[in-house]
Amino acid sequence: MRIPLAKGHAVEERACNAWPALQTLLVGGWTVRFADGFTQRANSASPYASDALPVEAVAAEIEGLYARHGQRTIFRLTSMVRAADSATLAARGYRPHDESILMIAPLPPGLAPDPLAHLTETPPADWIDGFARGNRYGPRHRPALEKMLAVIKPPAIYATLRENGRAVAYGLGVVERGMVGLFDILVEQEERGRGLGRRLVRSIMAAGAAAGASEAYLQVLAANAPALALYGGEGFREAYRYTYWITGD
């Protein structure tokens, strides 16, 4: 799938709003985001405007901001920006990490939440427990996670799949301007391979449709073959890619 540049930027806006940093600075058409180190996306710099300055014009300023706050500098470049920016970062000692794919799907008619999916506007305690446990950044980032969830402004959908009263899968949906974003679909390790992720995805999509969305989007690591197969089966198609650029290794 190839989408118009304007729509790509519109999806970027929604994804940024759905997973907010704790503080965002604007530098020459770039967002510079800080969230106490919790997730690369919320602690990276990315161009938000089509006329953003080239990275060579802002890199030193952005590096200084992150250094001042004791954080490593991470740049996030999408496939919609200049190829020269990647070359500039490589020359400055940055290397690409975690190539990811943003995927979009139309919401089909007749969607309904799974009977075992509990959908709430605020996160239940076991949702936060499971989400923090399953996230690769670990429990020490739980305070930042809770702060970030508290500042999400568009309508949020906290989805918890429970079996026999026990939470086994977790996911987040955020609805804005006709789209629902799906974030961090997590299934407990010992419960994987049973289709729980698919049931959770469909439940969040159904809730998004009920809230007025007609499309869904999500972000997935390009190397995550099982997740790509799951989302492809639900009608998601690649819209564009992005990569994090980090110094070292």
KEKE-3310 file (N, C-alpha, C; in steps of 0.2 Angstrom, whole numbers, plus 5000, padded with zeros to 4 digits):
npx = (5004:5003:5002:4996:5007:5002:4992:5001:5008:4997:4993:5005:5003:4992:4997:5007:5000:4993:5002:5009:5023:5031:5035:5037:5047:5049:5059:5065:5055:5055:5050:5055:5056:5052:5052:5056:5064:5056:5051:5056:5050:5044:5054:5063:5068:5060:5055:5041:5035:5033:5042:5052:5068:5084:5092:5105:5106:5099:5104:5115:5109:5098:5105:5112:5101:5096:5107:5108:5098:5102:5100:5102:5104:5091:5086:5072:5067:5056:5051:5046:5054:5068:5081:5094:5095:5097:5109:5117:5116:5122:5135:5138:5140:5129:5118:5106:5092:5079:5069:5053:5036:5022:5006:4990:4972:4956:4941:4931:4913:4902:4909:4913:4915:4925:4918:4925:4933:4937:4933:4938:4938:4948:4963:4962:4969:4975:4978:4987:4997:5000:5003:5015:5023:5024:5030:5045:5053:5053:5049:5054:5051:5038:5032:5034:5026:5013:5011:5012:5000:4991:4990:4985:4975:4965:4950:4953:4955:4956:4960:4957:4959:4951:4951:4943:4942:4955:4968:4974:4979:4983:4979:4980:4970:4967:4957:4955:4950:4943:4951:4957:4970:4981:4990:5004:5000:4999:5002:5001:5016:5014:5002:5002:5000:4987:4978:4974:4979:4974:4960:4960:4964:4954:4943:4947:4947:4933:4928:4934:4927:4914:4916:4916:4927:4934:4945:4960:4976:4992:5008:5023:5037:5048:5054:5046:5039:5028:5019:5017:5011:4999:4993:4992:4983:4972:4969:4977:4989:5005:5010:5020:5037:5048:5063:5074:5088:5103:5117:5133:5136)
npy = (4994:5011:5027:5044:5057:5067:5060:5051:5060:5064:5052:5051:5062:5057:5046:5051:5059:5049:5041:5049:5060:5065:5077:5089:5096:5109:5110:5117:5112:5099:5087:5085:5073:5068:5056:5051:5040:5030:5020:5020:5028:5039:5045:5052:5061:5067:5072:5083:5091:5094:5103:5103:5107:5100:5086:5089:5102:5103:5094:5095:5104:5096:5085:5091:5095:5082:5077:5086:5082:5070:5059:5047:5052:5049:5047:5047:5042:5042:5033:5043:5054:5064:5055:5059:5063:5051:5047:5058:5056:5043:5047:5054:5045:5037:5023:5012:5005:4994:4993:4998:4995:5004:5001:5000:4998:4996:4997:4983:4980:4974:4971:4965:4965:4953:4941:4939:4950:4964:4981:4997:5014:5019:5013:4997:4990:4977:4977:4987:4981:4969:4975:4983:4972:4964:4973:4977:4986:4985:4984:4995:5006:5009:5020:5031:5025:5026:5039:5044:5037:5044:5056:5055:5062:5060:5049:5034:5016:5003:4987:4972:4955:4942:4926:4915:4924:4928:4939:4938:4944:4960:4976:4992:5005:5020:5033:5044:5057:5049:5037:5022:5019:5005:4999:4990:4976:4963:4947:4935:4926:4912:4909:4911:4908:4904:4911:4923:4936:4939:4939:4950:4961:4962:4965:4978:4985:4984:4991:5004:5006:5007:5019:5028:5027:5023:5017:5008:5009:5003:4999:4990:4979:4976:4964:4955:4942:4933:4943:4951:4942:4940:4952:4955:4945:4951:4961:4972:4983:4988:5005:5014:5015:5016:5020:5019:5029:5027:5031:5021:5004)
npz = (5000:4996:5002:5001:5004:5012:5019:5026:5035:5042:5049:5056:5065:5073:5079:5086:5095:5102:5109:5120:5124:5139:5139:5125:5114:5101:5087:5073:5064:5069:5081:5098:5109:5126:5139:5151:5147:5144:5131:5115:5105:5112:5116:5107:5092:5079:5062:5060:5050:5033:5028:5036:5044:5037:5045:5047:5051:5063:5072:5081:5090:5095:5100:5111:5119:5123:5130:5140:5148:5152:5143:5130:5113:5101:5085:5075:5059:5046:5031:5023:5023:5018:5010:5012:5025:5033:5028:5033:5047:5048:5045:5056:5066:5069:5070:5061:5070:5074:5063:5058:5054:5049:5048:5040:5040:5033:5043:5044:5041:5054:5065:5082:5099:5108:5119:5131:5132:5141:5140:5144:5149:5156:5163:5171:5186:5184:5171:5169:5177:5169:5157:5160:5164:5153:5144:5135:5141:5155:5173:5180:5173:5175:5183:5173:5163:5168:5170:5157:5151:5158:5152:5140:5128:5117:5115:5124:5123:5134:5133:5140:5140:5148:5156:5165:5176:5176:5169:5153:5142:5134:5128:5119:5113:5104:5099:5086:5075:5066:5065:5073:5083:5087:5100:5107:5108:5119:5125:5138:5141:5143:5137:5124:5106:5105:5099:5105:5104:5091:5094:5103:5096:5086:5095:5100:5087:5085:5095:5092:5079:5084:5091:5080:5071:5055:5050:5055:5063:5066:5073:5070:5073:5059:5059:5066:5062:5066:5071:5060:5051:5059:5058:5045:5041:5046:5038:5037:5029:5023:5025:5027:5033:5047:5056:5070:5074:5082:5092:5093:5095)
capx = (5000:5006:4997:4998:5011:4998:4989:5006:5009:4991:4994:5010:5000:4988:5001:5011:4995:4990:5007:5012:5029:5029:5037:5039:5050:5049:5065:5065:5051:5056:5048:5060:5051:5055:5047:5060:5067:5051:5050:5060:5046:5042:5061:5066:5067:5057:5052:5034:5033:5036:5047:5057:5075:5088:5095:5112:5104:5097:5107:5119:5105:5095:5110:5113:5095:5096:5113:5107:5094:5105:5097:5105:5100:5088:5082:5067:5066:5051:5052:5043:5058:5074:5086:5100:5095:5100:5117:5120:5116:5127:5141:5139:5141:5123:5117:5099:5089:5072:5065:5046:5031:5016:5001:4983:4967:4949:4937:4925:4907:4900:4914:4910:4921:4925:4914:4929:4937:4934:4935:4937:4941:4954:4966:4962:4976:4979:4980:4994:5002:5002:5006:5021:5027:5025:5034:5052:5057:5053:5044:5056:5048:5031:5030:5033:5020:5007:5011:5010:4993:4986:4990:4982:4969:4959:4947:4957:4952:4960:4957:4960:4956:4951:4949:4942:4944:4963:4970:4979:4981:4982:4981:4978:4967:4966:4953:4956:4948:4941:4955:4959:4977:4982:4997:5007:4996:5003:4999:5005:5020:5012:4996:5003:4999:4980:4974:4971:4981:4969:4954:4960:4964:4947:4939:4949:4944:4926:4927:4935:4922:4908:4917:4916:4933:4933:4951:4964:4983:4997:5016:5026:5044:5048:5057:5042:5035:5021:5014:5015:5006:4992:4990:4990:4976:4966:4968:4982:4994:5010:5009:5026:5042:5052:5069:5077:5095:5106:5125:5136:5135)
capy = (5000:5017:5032:5050:5060:5071:5056:5049:5065:5064:5047:5052:5066:5053:5041:5055:5061:5043:5039:5056:5060:5069:5084:5089:5103:5109:5112:5118:5107:5092:5086:5082:5070:5066:5053:5047:5034:5024:5018:5024:5033:5044:5048:5052:5066:5065:5078:5083:5095:5093:5108:5102:5108:5094:5084:5092:5109:5103:5088:5097:5107:5091:5081:5095:5094:5075:5077:5090:5078:5063:5054:5046:5055:5045:5050:5043:5044:5038:5032:5049:5060:5064:5050:5062:5063:5045:5047:5062:5052:5038:5050:5057:5039:5034:5017:5011:5000:4992:4995:4996:4996:5007:4997:5003:4993:4998:4993:4979:4980:4969:4969:4964:4964:4946:4941:4939:4956:4970:4987:5002:5020:5020:5006:4993:4988:4971:4980:4991:4976:4965:4979:4984:4966:4962:4978:4975:4991:4982:4987:5001:5012:5009:5027:5034:5023:5028:5047:5044:5035:5049:5062:5054:5066:5057:5043:5028:5010:4999:4981:4966:4948:4938:4919:4912:4929:4930:4943:4934:4948:4967:4981:4999:5008:5027:5035:5051:5059:5043:5031:5020:5016:4999:4999:4985:4970:4959:4941:4932:4921:4905:4909:4913:4903:4902:4916:4928:4942:4941:4941:4957:4966:4963:4969:4985:4987:4984:4997:5009:5007:5010:5026:5032:5026:5019:5014:5007:5009:5000:4999:4983:4978:4973:4957:4952:4938:4931:4949:4953:4937:4941:4959:4954:4942:4956:4966:4977:4983:4992:5011:5017:5012:5021:5017:5023:5030:5028:5030:5015:4997)
capz = (5000:4996:5004:4999:5009:5017:5024:5030:5040:5047:5053:5061:5070:5077:5083:5091:5101:5105:5113:5121:5128:5145:5137:5118:5111:5093:5084:5066:5061:5072:5088:5102:5114:5132:5143:5156:5144:5143:5124:5110:5101:5116:5118:5101:5088:5072:5058:5059:5045:5027:5027:5042:5042:5037:5051:5049:5053:5070:5075:5087:5095:5098:5104:5117:5123:5126:5134:5146:5152:5154:5139:5124:5107:5096:5080:5072:5053:5042:5024:5020:5023:5014:5011:5014:5033:5035:5027:5038:5054:5048:5045:5063:5070:5071:5066:5061:5074:5075:5058:5060:5049:5050:5044:5040:5038:5034:5048:5041:5045:5058:5070:5088:5104:5111:5125:5136:5132:5145:5137:5148:5147:5161:5164:5177:5189:5181:5164:5170:5179:5164:5152:5162:5164:5146:5140:5136:5145:5162:5178:5182:5169:5177:5184:5167:5159:5171:5168:5150:5151:5161:5148:5133:5127:5113:5119:5124:5124:5137:5132:5144:5139:5154:5156:5172:5180:5175:5164:5149:5136:5135:5122:5120:5107:5104:5093:5084:5069:5061:5065:5079:5084:5091:5103:5111:5109:5123:5127:5143:5138:5143:5134:5117:5101:5106:5095:5110:5101:5086:5098:5106:5090:5084:5100:5099:5081:5085:5099:5088:5075:5088:5092:5074:5067:5049:5049:5060:5061:5071:5071:5071:5070:5053:5060:5070:5057:5069:5072:5053:5049:5062:5056:5038:5041:5048:5033:5038:5024:5025:5023:5027:5038:5051:5059:5075:5073:5088:5091:5096:5092)
cpx = (5004:5001:5000:5002:5007:4995:4995:5007:5003:4991:4999:5007:4996:4992:5005:5006:4993:4995:5011:5018:5026:5031:5039:5041:5050:5055:5066:5061:5052:5053:5053:5056:5055:5050:5051:5063:5062:5049:5054:5056:5045:5049:5065:5064:5065:5054:5045:5031:5036:5041:5052:5064:5079:5091:5101:5111:5102:5100:5111:5114:5101:5099:5111:5107:5095:5102:5112:5102:5096:5103:5102:5101:5098:5084:5078:5065:5061:5054:5050:5048:5064:5079:5093:5101:5098:5107:5120:5121:5122:5134:5143:5140:5135:5122:5109:5097:5082:5068:5058:5042:5025:5011:4994:4978:4960:4945:4931:4919:4906:4904:4911:4915:4920:4922:4918:4934:4933:4937:4933:4940:4947:4957:4965:4969:4979:4981:4987:4999:5005:5006:5014:5026:5029:5030:5041:5056:5057:5049:5047:5054:5040:5028:5029:5027:5014:5006:5009:5003:4989:4986:4988:4976:4964:4956:4952:4953:4957:4957:4961:4956:4957:4948:4948:4944:4951:4964:4975:4982:4979:4983:4978:4975:4966:4963:4954:4954:4947:4946:4956:4966:4978:4989:4998:5002:5000:4999:5004:5009:5017:5005:4996:5002:4992:4975:4971:4973:4976:4962:4954:4961:4957:4942:4941:4946:4937:4924:4928:4930:4915:4909:4918:4922:4931:4939:4955:4971:4987:5004:5019:5033:5044:5051:5052:5037:5029:5016:5012:5010:4999:4989:4988:4984:4970:4965:4972:4987:4999:5009:5015:5031:5045:5058:5072:5085:5098:5114:5127:5133:5133)
cpy = (5006:5023:5039:5053:5064:5066:5053:5053:5065:5058:5048:5057:5062:5049:5045:5057:5055:5040:5045:5055:5065:5076:5084:5096:5103:5113:5112:5113:5100:5092:5082:5080:5067:5062:5048:5041:5029:5024:5023:5030:5039:5048:5049:5059:5064:5072:5077:5087:5093:5097:5108:5103:5101:5093:5087:5099:5109:5098:5090:5100:5101:5086:5085:5095:5087:5075:5081:5086:5071:5058:5053:5049:5049:5049:5045:5045:5039:5038:5038:5055:5059:5058:5053:5062:5057:5045:5052:5059:5047:5041:5053:5051:5035:5028:5015:5005:5000:4995:4993:4998:4999:5004:5000:4998:4997:4994:4989:4980:4974:4967:4969:4962:4956:4946:4942:4946:4962:4976:4993:5008:5022:5013:5003:4991:4982:4973:4983:4986:4972:4969:4981:4978:4964:4967:4977:4980:4989:4986:4994:5007:5012:5016:5031:5032:5026:5036:5048:5042:5041:5055:5061:5058:5063:5051:5037:5022:5005:4992:4975:4960:4944:4931:4917:4918:4932:4934:4939:4938:4955:4971:4988:5002:5015:5029:5042:5052:5053:5037:5029:5017:5011:4999:4993:4980:4965:4953:4938:4926:4914:4904:4910:4906:4900:4906:4922:4935:4944:4943:4948:4962:4967:4966:4976:4988:4988:4991:5004:5011:5010:5017:5031:5031:5022:5015:5013:5007:5005:5000:4993:4983:4974:4966:4953:4948:4936:4937:4951:4948:4938:4947:4958:4950:4946:4961:4972:4977:4989:4999:5015:5014:5018:5017:5022:5023:5031:5027:5024:5009:4997)
cpz = (5000:4997:5002:5005:5014:5022:5029:5036:5045:5051:5058:5067:5075:5082:5088:5097:5105:5110:5115:5125:5134:5143:5129:5117:5104:5091:5077:5062:5064:5079:5092:5108:5120:5136:5148:5154:5143:5135:5120:5107:5105:5119:5112:5097:5081:5069:5058:5054:5039:5025:5033:5040:5041:5043:5053:5052:5061:5074:5082:5092:5099:5102:5111:5122:5127:5131:5141:5151:5154:5150:5133:5118:5103:5091:5077:5065:5049:5035:5020:5019:5019:5015:5014:5022:5036:5034:5031:5045:5054:5048:5052:5068:5072:5067:5067:5066:5073:5069:5059:5054:5051:5045:5045:5037:5038:5039:5044:5045:5049:5064:5077:5093:5106:5117:5131:5136:5136:5142:5141:5146:5151:5162:5171:5180:5186:5174:5165:5173:5173:5158:5154:5162:5157:5142:5141:5140:5153:5167:5181:5179:5171:5178:5178:5163:5162:5170:5161:5148:5153:5157:5141:5133:5123:5117:5118:5126:5128:5137:5136:5143:5145:5153:5163:5177:5180:5169:5160:5143:5137:5129:5123:5113:5108:5098:5092:5077:5064:5061:5072:5079:5089:5093:5108:5113:5113:5126:5132:5140:5138:5140:5126:5112:5101:5102:5099:5107:5095:5089:5101:5101:5087:5089:5100:5093:5082:5090:5096:5083:5078:5090:5086:5070:5061:5047:5055:5058:5067:5068:5074:5069:5064:5054:5064:5065:5060:5069:5065:5050:5052:5059:5049:5037:5043:5044:5033:5032:5026:5021:5022:5033:5041:5054:5064:5073:5080:5088:5095:5093:5085)
residu = (MET:ARG:ILE:PRO:LEU:ALA:LYS:GLY:HIS:ALA:VAL:GLU:GLU:ARG:ALA:CYS:ASN:ALA:TRP:PRO:ALA:LEU:GLN:THR:LEU:LEU:VAL:GLY:GLY:TRP:THR:VAL:ARG:PHE:ALA:ASP:GLY:PHE:THR:GLN:ARG:ALA:ASN:SER:ALA:SER:PRO:TYR:ALA:SER:ASP:ALA:LEU:PRO:VAL:GLU:ALA:VAL:ALA:ALA:GLU:ILE:GLU:GLY:LEU:TYR:ALA:ARG:HIS:GLY:GLN:ARG:THR:ILE:PHE:ARG:LEU:THR:SER:MET:VAL:ARG:ALA:ALA:ASP:SER:ALA:THR:LEU:ALA:ALA:ARG:GLY:TYR:ARG:PRO:HIS:ASP:GLU:SER:ILE:LEU:MET:ILE:ALA:PRO:LEU:PRO:PRO:GLY:LEU:ALA:PRO:ASP:PRO:LEU:ALA:HIS:LEU:THR:GLU:THR:PRO:PRO:ALA:ASP:TRP:ILE:ASP:GLY:PHE:ALA:ARG:GLY:ASN:ARG:TYR:GLY:PRO:ARG:HIS:ARG:PRO:ALA:LEU:GLU:LYS:MET:LEU:ALA:VAL:ILE:LYS:PRO:PRO:ALA:ILE:TYR:ALA:THR:LEU:ARG:GLU:ASN:GLY:ARG:ALA:VAL:ALA:TYR:GLY:LEU:GLY:VAL:VAL:GLU:ARG:GLY:MET:VAL:GLY:LEU:PHE:ASP:ILE:LEU:VAL:GLU:GLN:GLU:GLU:ARG:GLY:ARG:GLY:LEU:GLY:ARG:ARG:LEU:VAL:ARG:SER:ILE:MET:ALA:ALA:GLY:ALA:ALA:ALA:GLY:ALA:SER:GLU:ALA:TYR:LEU:GLN:VAL:LEU:ALA:ALA:ASN:ALA:PRO:ALA:LEU:ALA:LEU:TYR:GLY:GLY:GLU:GLY:PHE:ARG:GLU:ALA:TYR:ARG:TYR:THR:TYR:TRP:ILE:THR:GLY:ASP)
# end
